[in-house]
Each structure stands twice: as structure tokens, then as C-alpha cells.
Amino acid sequence: MQYDAILFTSFGGPEKPEDVIPFLENVLRGKHVPRERMLEVAEHYYAFNGHSPINAQNRALIAAIEAELAAKGPHLPVYWGNRNWHPLLPDTLRRMRDDGVRRALAFMTSAYSSYSGCRQYREDIARAQAEIGFDELEVHKIRAFFNHPGFIGPMARNVRTAIEAFPAERRGGVELLFTAHSVPLAMSTTSRYVEQLEEACRLVREAVGKPSARLVWQSRSGPPTQPWLEPDIGDALRELAAAGRTRDVVIAPIGFISDHMEVLYDLDTEAREICETLGLEMQRAATVGVDPEFVSMIRELIVERIDESAERRALGALPASHDVCPPGCCPKPERPGPAR
């Protein structure tokens, strides 16, 4: 199938202090999150002068994708639209409409299947189309890439680098904790999010030769009455210190593709402070970012949607993810009412 363009879709983030509250209000619209919690999260951004690194990292990744496509084809323009902050999807779709784009292939900055990581983006695109009256645009999505060698390979190299930061005689005792964004249990049970994360963790763990590792969670939000995936990274670190098996830990944010705020604050700031308090020595593995193998993977995923005979590469026990989401795939979870 032929396409006119690539639509790069992501979460978005503020770039100056006055952006922070409007951005968070966009993120939390329709959710029962106490305003006190929103203001608490705002302080995380103010600690970085109101600037989230996600937009700069997306610009770098888009530039790398454009260079890859220019060098090897297919020669398609890349448009960028965010869910929560500029460039917002409606503005991006207006540009695409004016440029004559009628069929686009969407790359979403999540490796996994879930409501927030896939279906919600598709709903965002449909909502933006309705807002600007652009029904002529046909948007298809690139498949989830949690088990693609172009994602697993760079992640494994980054974990290995973090382990090798410890003295050679201590590397065998390093505890490996993989982290991903926690989601409500209601969301996790209606998608393959946890299953795919566990498989990605296993593939990376085996690639670096670690006999064991643990998947833990970070960055939960929402009302306290709503159950989310646990344990939290902080609790996992306290359990590790209490067990006394090792004082060395590598934290690998396998649930993210770039070092944005949830990584820089929740891991590099909060988790590191916990480790220092507990006497743990922590190394944090880098995310895949603009690793050339990862960028090449994105091109490969584009090519396989254009050419039906192209190889669909996937590692491990789970098959390559589907291209077309069935109607009931990753449904929106029911949200509890406000806490009383």
C-alpha cells in the first residue's frame, strides 16, 4: 500500500514555565486527579525551568528518521502532532490537508499495546480530523515494536553499558530492575501491555546474560482509590535494600523510548535519592533514543506496510504485533468517580 506521509505522534510537553499548568490541564482533562496532585507534578517541571525534554528528543528522532528515509527511501515527508501540547494534532492535520496528504502511516512513540499507548492516539487523530473537517485523510498505524530486534538490541546494549559501569568483580551481583509507566489495573487487563513488557524484559535480560530481573512500575497518577500496577520503583528499591543481597542496582526504563520527564525526574531524581538514602549504588540504563539501529527499525516498519512481501521481524515467544487493530482492541478503561 502506498502512503503520502508519515505522521509522528507523541505525548507532548511544556517548553517554558507558563506552559506547565495548561499542559497538565490538557493531560488531566476528564480524569479524577486532585488538583493538589497536578500542582505537585508541576513542580517536577519547574525543577527543569518548566521545560520538558520530550519535544527536543522528538525533534532529534524525527530528524534521524527524515535522514534515514532520505538516504534509503521511501521518500515520505514526516509530520509531527502531539496529544497534549504544541504541535497539537489538529494543527498538524491542517498542514497535511493543505499539503494534499490523503493517506498517512502513523508512528506512535510507544513500543507497547495499551489504551493510552495506542488506541487513545488513534482516537486523538480521529477527533482532530473531526475538529478540522478532514474526513478524506486515511491514517494507518505502525505496529507495536516491543519485540523487534531494532528495539531489543539497543536496549540490551544500554543495559550492558550500565552493568559494566560497576567494577568487574561486582557485576554478577547487580540487581536489574526494569521500569515502565504504571497504568490502572482496569487498563492492564484489557490489553497486552503487561505481557508485552514482560516479554521485552525477558529478551533484554537474556541478551545481557542476567539470570533474573524484575519488572516494576513508576509514575502512577490518578485517584488513590483506583488500583494501579505495582510495585512502585521506590517500594522495589526499599525491598531490595531490606533483603541485603546486593547494594548494586541497574534501573532500565524499558517502557520508554526517550529520556523524558518520567525518566529524568522519577528515576534520575527521586529513585536516585531513594538509593542514596538506602545505601544502594544505582546506574540508570539509557533509553533507545536515536540509536541508529532503532531509527533503522522505524524505516523497516514503514517499508513492511508498503511492501506486503517484506519480512516482519520479531524476537521471542510472541508474534509480531498486528497492523490493523480490531474494533475492541485496548478499550478505554472505566474510570472511578471522584474520591469521597
N, C-alpha and C positions, 0 to 999 in steps of 0.2 A: 504494500500500500504506500502511496506517495503522500508526503506532507509538505506544507508550505513553511513551517516554522517549528521551533522548539519553545515551549512555554515552561520556564523555570519558576517553580512555585515554592514559597517558603513562608516561615512564620512572621518574619519582620522584627524590627527592634528600634528603639529610640536612638537618636544620634546627638541629642543635646538635652540639658536638664528640663526644659519646658515641654519636651516631647513625652516625658516619662509617664505622667498621670493620664494624658489622653491615650497613650499606647496601652497602658494597663486597663483602662476602662474598655477599650476595644477587646482586649483579650478576655476580660471577665464579664462582658455583656451577656446577660441571661443566665449567669451562674450565681449560685448562692454562696458567694465568698464574702465574708465580712470585710467591710472597708478597712478595718484595722489591719487585716492580713494584707490587703492591697498596699497600704502605706508602708507596711513592713518590707514587702518585696521592693517597693520603690526605693528604699534605702540601699538595696543591693546595687541598683543602677546609679544612684547618686554617688556611691563609693567609687564609681568609674566615671565621674563627671557627667552622668546622665547618658553615657554613650555605650550602647551595646555593640560588641564586636561582630555580631552576626551579619550585618549588612556589608561590612568590609570583607568579611570572609566569603560571602556570597558573590560579591563583585570579583574577587580573585578566582573563585571557582568558575564563574561564568566566562571570565577572560580565558581561562585554561581550556574550557570546553570549546569556545569560539576558535581558539588557535588549533585545537585538535581537529575540529571539523574543517577548518580552512586547509589544513595540511593533508588530510586523508579523506575528506568527504564523509557523509553527504554535505553539500554546501547549503546549509539552512541557517537563517538568522535566529538568534536567541533573544526572546523577550522575557522580562522578569516581572513577576507580580507577587505581592505578599498578601497574607491573610490579615495582618493586624497593623501594618504601618507602611509608609511610602517606600517604594512604589506599590500602591494598592492595586489589586486585581482589576477593578473597573477601569482605572486609568490605563492600565496596560492593555486591556482588551479594546479600548477605544483606539489606541495606536495600531493594534493589529488589524482592526476593522478598516481603519483609514489606509493601511498599507496593503490591503487586499488579501489578507490571510483568511483562508476558509477551512483549512484543516491543520491542526497543530497536535504535536505529541508532547505531553506534559511530563516533566521530571520533577518529582516531589522529594524534598530533602529529608526523607525518612526511609530507612532500609527495611522497615517492617510494616506488616499489615495491622491496622487498628483503625478505630473510628477517627481519632484525631490525626493520625499519620497518613491517612489515605482518603477514606470516604468524605471526611469533612472538607478536604481540599477540593474534591470533585463537586461537593455542594457549594463551596465558595465560588468556584468557577461558574457553575450554573446560575447562582444568584447574581454574579457580576454580569453575566450575559443578559439576564432578565432586566437588570437595572439600566443597561445602556441599549436594550433592544437589539441585541446581536445574536439572533437565533440561527443565523447562517453558519456560525462557527461550529465546527465539529472538533472536539477535543478528546483524544485518546491518552491513556496513561502508560508510562513505562512501568514494567513490573517491579515488584519488591525485590531487592537485591541482597537480602540478608545472607544468602549462602553462595553468592557469586565469588569466584576466586579473586576478582578485582577489588572486592571489599575485604574479604578474609585475609588475603595476602598482606596488604598494607597494615591492617590492624594487628596481625601477628608480628610483623616486624617492629611495630611501635611497642608492643608489649615486651618483646625480647629486648629491645633497647632499654626499657625501663628496668627490667630484671638485671641487665648487665651493668646498671649503674651501682649496684651493690658489689662489695668485694666478692671475689670468686668463691671463697670458702663459705659464704652465707647465701648464695643464690639458690641452693637446693631447698633452703628453709623458707624462702619468700612465699608469703601468702598472697594469692591472686584473687582480687575482688573485681568482678565486672559490674558496672552500674548502667542502669537505663532509667528513663523517666518513669516514675510510678504513675499508674492510671487507676481509676476506680475499678473495683472488682467487677462491677457490672459491665464495664467496657472490656476487661480482660477475658471474661467468659464468653463473649460474643465475637471474638476474633482469634487469630492465631498468633497474637503478639507475643505471649509468653513462650509458646512452643518454638517460634522462630528465634527469639532471643536465646533460649536455651541451646538451640542447635548452633547458632553462631558462636556462642561461648565455648561449646564443646569443640568446634572446629579450630578456633584460635588456641584454646588450651592444648589440644593435641599437637598443633603446629609448633608450639613453643616447648613441648615436652614436659608440661606440668601434669602430674598425676591427678591433681584435684584443683578445683577453683569454685567460687561461689558467685551466683548472680544475686545482687542486692539492688535496692531501689533508691531513688533520690528525687528531690524537687517536687514532692507532693503538694497539692493545694486543695481547695475545696473545704466544705464544712467538716468539722471534726466528727460529726455523726455518720459520715459517709465512709465506708471501708475502702481502703486503697491497698495496692500491692505492698507487701512488707517482706523482709525487714528493711528499714531505712539504713542508708550507709553509716550514719552516726551510731546507730544501735549495733550494727555489724562490727564496727571498729571497737566498740566497748566490749562486745562479746569476745573478740579476738584477743584483746589485751587481757581480759579476765582469764582466758584459757591458758595463757602463758606459753604457748607452743613456740611462738616466734615474736620478734619485735619488728620484723621487716614486712612491709606490705606494698604491693603494687595495686593501684586503682586504675582500671581500664574502662573509660566511658564508651562502651561498645554500642550504646543506644543512640549515640550522636555521631554526626559526620564532621562537625567542626567544633572548635573550642569557643563556643559562645557563652552566654552568661551563666547558664546552668552548670557549665564546666568550670569557668573561671571563679565564680563565687561559691557554689555549693561544694565543689571539690577542692579547688586550689586555695580557697579561703577557709570555709567552715570545716571541711573534713581535715584539712591540714592542721588547723587549730586544735581539733579533737585529738589528732595523732600526737601533737606536741604535748598536750596535757597528759595523755596516756603513756608517753614514753615510747611511741611507735615511730619508726623511721619510714616515711612514705615517699614513694615515687609514683608520679602520675603518668600513665601512657598517653601519648598524643592521639588525637583523632586522625582520621584519614586525610582530611583537609583537601589539598590539591596534589596529593601524591599522584605521580604520572600514571601508575597502574590503575588507580581509581578513576582518573579522568578518562583513560582509555576504555575502562569498563562502561562509562556512560555512553561513549560513542558506540560501543558494541551493542548496548541495549537499544540504541536508536536504530542501528543497522538491522538488528533482528526483527524489528517491527516493520521495516520497509521490505526486507527480503525474507520471505517465509521459509526459504531453504537454509537460512543461516543457523549455525549451531547455537543452542540455548544452554549455556554452561551453568552448572550448579554443582556444588560440593555436598558431600554428606548424605544423610538418610532421607532428607525431604526433597521433593522435586522442585524444579524451578517454579516460581510463583506464576499464577495465571496472568494473562494480559488484560482480559476483559472481566471486570468484577461482576458477579451475578447480582441480581436485584437485592437480595437480602444480605449481602456481604458487609461485615463490620458495621452493624446498625448502631445508631446513636443510643447510648445507654439512657435509661430513665433516670432522671435526677431527683434526689430527695427534696422535699420542701425546706424552707429556711429552718435553721435550728431554733428551738424554743427554750 
